[in-house]
């Protein structure tokens, strides 16, 4: 299924408003994380991370934001 990617996603420093946050971790890996911490992943490219978040949120425009700061990923 083709997914339209919006390259002009709003950048946010705090994840409170959008359910998914896309950015890089401290080592430069692209990540997409659900702000509640229950879903997400590491991705090879920014486009892959945005595509994942878009599919997970039903491609609603305000549901995915780009992080300004590095994203801390905690594996448990």
Buried (B, 14 or more C-beta within 10 A) or exposed (E): EEEEBEEEBEEBEEBEEBBBBBBBBEEEBBBBBBBEEEBBBBBEEBBBBBBBBBEBBEBEEEBBBBBEEBBEBEEE
